[in-house]
């Protein structure tokens, strides 16, 4: 992994807890990351899931996109997912739903994989 990717992973560990992260280096200097025990709230069943994504070797210049959650997550009220959700699909050998929240005009000093993840989790919770 590049030093920038390792730094991004350290920030994720500091924010979400070292025990909650699974990291698999990719072959290009980046990494696949899965964070466990993400609380999506009562709008979803189950309300707690994992969320995964890839940090590419272009970090911090590249957007972290897309994100994935457990494919078994459903809306508690039984309605369909709206825009931004797709799937089910397979990601890293996991049954998942894809969350598409692309960021344009990235500022590497502010827009880290951690800040992006926090925004994505908030977006899911608000749907």
Rosetta silent file (secondary structure, phi, psi, omega in degrees, C-alpha in Angstrom):
SEQUENCE: XXXXXXXXXXXXXXXXXXXXXXXXXXXXXXXXXXXXXXXXXXXXXXXXXXXXXXXXXXXXXXXXXXXXXXXXXXXXXXXXXXXXXXXXXXXXXXXXXXXXXXXXXXXXXXXXXXXXXXXXXXXXXXX
SCORE:     score description
SCORE:     0.000 S_00000001
   1 L     0.000  146.236  177.211    0.000    0.000    0.000 S_00000001
   2 L   -69.836  158.770  176.421    1.156    3.518   -0.671 S_00000001
   3 H   -57.753  -34.668  179.722    1.989    5.694    2.346 S_00000001
   4 H   -68.165  -37.930  176.916   -1.104    7.809    1.576 S_00000001
   5 H   -68.079  -42.504  177.689   -3.374    4.752    1.619 S_00000001
   6 H   -61.578  -38.981  177.389   -1.817    3.578    4.888 S_00000001
   7 H   -64.364  -41.589  177.775   -2.390    7.045    6.360 S_00000001
   8 H   -62.169  -39.621  179.118   -6.038    6.942    5.246 S_00000001
   9 H   -66.904  -38.563  176.989   -6.459    3.540    6.903 S_00000001
  10 H   -62.097  -39.665  177.172   -4.975    4.850   10.146 S_00000001
  11 H   -64.497  -40.209  176.573   -7.522    7.688   10.112 S_00000001
  12 H   -62.827  -43.313  178.621  -10.324    5.150    9.580 S_00000001
  13 H   -61.791  -41.235  179.875   -9.042    3.045   12.492 S_00000001
  14 H   -63.987  -36.681 -176.658   -8.885    6.115   14.720 S_00000001
  15 H   -82.228  -42.252 -171.935  -12.467    7.056   13.798 S_00000001
  16 H  -109.236   -5.115  179.241  -14.179    3.644   13.655 S_00000001
  17 L    95.281  129.263 -178.290  -11.969    1.484   15.872 S_00000001
  18 H   -56.343  -38.217 -177.380   -9.117   -0.810   14.936 S_00000001
  19 H   -71.384  -17.165 -177.339  -11.180   -3.912   15.750 S_00000001
  20 H   -90.757   -5.392 -175.963  -13.930   -2.890   13.310 S_00000001
  21 E  -103.894  138.437  167.316  -11.707   -2.750   10.206 S_00000001
  22 E  -119.729  127.363 -176.981  -10.721   -5.454    7.765 S_00000001
  23 E  -125.160  129.899  176.153   -8.112   -4.333    5.228 S_00000001
  24 E  -125.124  113.044  177.609   -6.951   -6.265    2.168 S_00000001
  25 E   -60.210  142.651  172.742   -4.213   -4.678    0.056 S_00000001
  26 L   -93.145 -177.874 -175.720   -4.915   -4.654   -3.666 S_00000001
  27 L   -87.324    2.709 -175.433   -2.232   -5.259   -6.300 S_00000001
  28 L  -114.562    5.894 -177.548   -1.924   -1.560   -7.214 S_00000001
  29 L   100.895   -1.316  177.512   -0.938    0.097   -3.923 S_00000001
  30 L  -102.723 -161.625 -178.752   -4.485    0.591   -2.696 S_00000001
  31 E  -157.248  148.672  169.349   -6.689   -1.440   -0.379 S_00000001
  32 E   -93.894  131.641 -175.303  -10.145   -2.922    0.016 S_00000001
  33 E  -124.531  135.228  171.973  -11.637   -1.884    3.343 S_00000001
  34 E  -125.502  128.096  176.764  -14.579   -3.300    5.264 S_00000001
  35 E  -112.392  126.281 -176.943  -15.824   -1.590    8.403 S_00000001
  36 E   -93.411  162.867  173.103  -18.074   -3.644   10.643 S_00000001
  37 E    62.988   43.793  175.562  -20.797   -2.575   13.064 S_00000001
  38 E   -89.219  122.686 -179.010  -22.088    0.454   11.165 S_00000001
  39 E   -86.975  112.091  178.406  -25.419    1.597   12.633 S_00000001
  40 L   -88.682  -13.831 -179.636  -27.803    2.589    9.837 S_00000001
  41 L    96.838  174.676 -173.658  -30.677    3.245   12.224 S_00000001
  42 L   -72.341   -8.499  176.317  -34.168    1.863   12.645 S_00000001
  43 L   -69.828  -11.518 -174.318  -35.158    2.666    9.049 S_00000001
  44 E  -126.975  150.207  175.519  -33.258   -0.491    8.093 S_00000001
  45 E  -129.571  123.565   -8.733  -33.347   -4.178    9.026 S_00000001
  46 L   -68.517  154.908 -177.419  -30.975   -5.246   10.257 S_00000001
  47 L   -75.637  -15.856 -178.997  -30.044   -1.799   11.587 S_00000001
  48 E  -116.862  133.511 -175.991  -26.340   -2.678   11.900 S_00000001
  49 E  -145.738  179.259  168.499  -24.255   -3.727    8.892 S_00000001
  50 E   -97.977  159.023  172.788  -20.807   -3.674    7.352 S_00000001
  51 E  -136.752  134.704 -175.981  -19.780   -1.101    4.753 S_00000001
  52 E  -129.869  159.163 -179.302  -16.984   -1.652    2.257 S_00000001
  53 E  -168.584  171.686  177.267  -15.075    0.291   -0.368 S_00000001
  54 E  -116.066  131.649  170.360  -11.752    0.505   -2.169 S_00000001
  55 E   -98.756  117.444 -177.021   -9.133    3.150   -1.536 S_00000001
  56 L   -84.584  166.721 -179.833   -7.123    3.389   -4.746 S_00000001
  57 L   -63.506  -14.413  178.499   -3.428    4.163   -5.089 S_00000001
  58 L   -77.540   -4.600  178.548   -4.416    7.666   -6.265 S_00000001
  59 L   -54.669  132.653   13.529   -5.400    8.556   -2.694 S_00000001
  60 L   -96.825    9.238 -175.797   -5.730   11.365   -1.619 S_00000001
  61 L   -82.637  -15.513 -174.076   -6.516   12.727   -5.089 S_00000001
  62 L  -106.090  148.473  175.268   -9.223   10.172   -5.985 S_00000001
  63 L   -70.524  145.453  171.612  -12.802    9.819   -4.815 S_00000001
  64 L   -91.552  110.448 -171.220  -13.709    6.758   -2.766 S_00000001
  65 L  -162.846  138.505  -10.199  -16.571    5.368   -4.829 S_00000001
  66 L   -84.869  179.850  173.819  -18.745    3.287   -4.698 S_00000001
  67 E  -111.828  159.950 -178.938  -19.522    1.940   -1.237 S_00000001
  68 E  -135.249  144.953  172.858  -21.213   -1.390   -0.473 S_00000001
  69 E  -126.899  168.806  178.912  -23.366   -2.700    2.380 S_00000001
  70 E   -53.181  129.515 -179.633  -24.707   -6.145    3.226 S_00000001
  71 L   -67.400   -9.484  178.130  -27.116   -7.259    0.515 S_00000001
  72 L   -88.183   -6.238  179.258  -29.552   -8.523    3.146 S_00000001
  73 L   -67.609  133.915  178.191  -30.307   -5.006    4.415 S_00000001
  74 E  -129.726  161.164  172.768  -33.906   -3.979    3.741 S_00000001
  75 E   -76.919  135.661 -178.090  -35.964   -0.901    4.517 S_00000001
  76 L   -61.823  -31.863 -178.765  -38.004   -1.466    7.705 S_00000001
  77 L   -83.909    0.189  176.362  -41.148   -0.025    6.118 S_00000001
  78 L    83.274   -3.513  179.734  -40.920   -2.486    3.209 S_00000001
  79 L   -76.082  161.866  179.827  -40.517    0.176    0.515 S_00000001
  80 L   -74.635  156.211  172.784  -37.953   -0.136   -2.249 S_00000001
  81 L   -68.280  149.002  179.170  -34.593    1.592   -2.107 S_00000001
  82 L   -95.969 -162.477 -179.720  -34.454    4.849   -4.009 S_00000001
  83 L   -56.746  138.078 -179.686  -31.882    6.511   -6.215 S_00000001
  84 L   103.702  -17.608  176.693  -28.311    5.829   -5.165 S_00000001
  85 E  -106.855  139.105  172.366  -28.903    2.181   -4.195 S_00000001
  86 E  -149.385  158.449 -179.768  -28.407   -0.692   -6.634 S_00000001
  87 E   127.541 -169.654   12.230  -28.061   -4.414   -6.517 S_00000001
  88 E   -74.164  157.385  176.798  -27.878   -6.938   -5.174 S_00000001
  89 E  -149.884  172.044  178.896  -24.424   -7.612   -6.552 S_00000001
  90 E  -100.481  130.758  174.626  -21.230   -9.343   -5.489 S_00000001
  91 E  -136.041  123.740 -179.541  -18.396   -7.270   -4.017 S_00000001
  92 L    50.705   42.974  178.940  -15.281   -8.937   -2.590 S_00000001
  93 L    64.589   20.898  178.424  -17.161  -12.246   -2.608 S_00000001
  94 E  -115.796  140.326  171.509  -19.930  -10.707   -0.480 S_00000001
  95 E   -69.938  121.599 -171.680  -23.624  -10.400   -1.296 S_00000001
  96 E  -146.393  166.441  167.724  -24.064   -6.618   -1.276 S_00000001
  97 E  -110.206  138.075  178.378  -25.962   -3.503   -2.234 S_00000001
  98 E   -91.623  136.029  176.858  -24.024   -0.763   -3.994 S_00000001
  99 E  -111.669  117.064 -176.229  -24.278    2.794   -2.686 S_00000001
 100 L  -106.745  105.260  178.459  -23.461    5.368   -5.360 S_00000001
 101 L  -137.511   79.007 -177.720  -22.532    8.763   -3.959 S_00000001
 102 L   -74.052  140.723  174.746  -19.850   10.269   -6.202 S_00000001
 103 L  -106.400  131.640  176.118  -17.984   13.360   -5.035 S_00000001
 104 L  -106.341  155.189  176.586  -16.881   15.917   -7.573 S_00000001
 105 L    59.378   60.044 -178.117  -14.201   18.560   -6.978 S_00000001
 106 L   -73.153  135.015  172.378  -12.275   16.727   -4.285 S_00000001
 107 L  -107.645  105.547 -174.924  -10.096   18.739   -1.923 S_00000001
 108 L   -58.836  -19.122  178.698   -7.446   16.271   -0.663 S_00000001
 109 L   -78.374  -19.920 -175.891   -6.929   18.324    2.498 S_00000001
 110 L  -119.095  -40.589 -172.665  -10.559   17.871    3.538 S_00000001
 111 L   -91.275   83.771  179.406  -12.069   15.006    1.545 S_00000001
 112 L   -96.442  167.005  173.594  -10.481   11.890    3.003 S_00000001
 113 H   -55.457  -33.389  178.596  -11.840    8.334    2.838 S_00000001
 114 H   -68.652  -48.400 -179.642  -13.017    8.850    6.440 S_00000001
 115 H   -64.794  -36.136  177.104  -14.903   12.079    5.769 S_00000001
 116 H   -64.000  -44.871 -179.790  -16.449   10.537    2.644 S_00000001
 117 H   -61.163  -42.486  178.623  -17.555    7.475    4.606 S_00000001
 118 H   -60.049  -42.023  177.857  -19.147    9.626    7.299 S_00000001
 119 H   -64.727  -40.757 -179.888  -21.088   11.500    4.591 S_00000001
 120 H   -65.965  -44.012  178.863  -22.208    8.247    2.953 S_00000001
 121 H   -61.335  -44.538  178.559  -23.392    6.770    6.258 S_00000001
 122 H   -60.914  -40.922  178.723  -25.305    9.992    7.032 S_00000001
 123 H   -62.030  -45.633  178.792  -26.857    9.921    3.554 S_00000001
 124 H   -60.046  -46.841 -179.032  -28.018    6.309    4.018 S_00000001
 125 H   -60.318  -31.456 -177.704  -29.476    7.131    7.437 S_00000001
 126 H   -81.768  -11.062 -176.491  -31.377   10.080    5.958 S_00000001
 127 L   -77.293    0.000    0.000  -33.036    8.076    3.170 S_00000001
